[in-house]
């Protein structure tokens, strides 16, 4: 899988958030997006995911040299981000079942395995609005990391995680990143930065 950004820019009204970003992301790499607060890191990740569109330039997905249509890209990626929340009305078990209908879990990973992995088996019948912020973040991350998709996008994944679960995140991502294209949007937190094994794009460099 390859994602290419060609002269990409995003603006709100007359204000450009960033402009002129050209970059290539490929499978078997974990990339980083950094920049000061308000620089547009999350906006760029949203643009890559298709959550928003560019005002300038182009984002392209290619798999085995074949271009993937815009309306098919969602099938190729999993994402965990603060602005994409889960349904409070669903239980933990129902949330996993619903997610798996659209994004099957990685080979060999069952629903019960996932619950054990994030220590939520005993909470599986609780509604999500009964969970702590850390529990919700673990669930959100696990659903993305253990989805069987060639692209994984993570926005500030260590938010609301203590040291134990930050270590879990690093280990899980390492185990599930083979043959995947991973992009982490980070405020340079140590637990997130140590996952990155490839290029780091500083979005602040593209402000106008």
Protein Blocks (a to p, Z undefined) as FASTA:
>chain_A
ZZddehiacdehjbcfbghiacdddehiacddeddehilmmmmmmmmnopaccfedjddd
deehiacdfklmmmmpccddfklccdfkbcfklmmmmmmmmmccdehiafklmmmmnopm
mmmmpcfklpcfklmmmmmmmmmmmpccfbdcdehklgoiafklmmmmmmmmmmmmgoia
cddddehiaklmmmpccdcddfklmgZZ
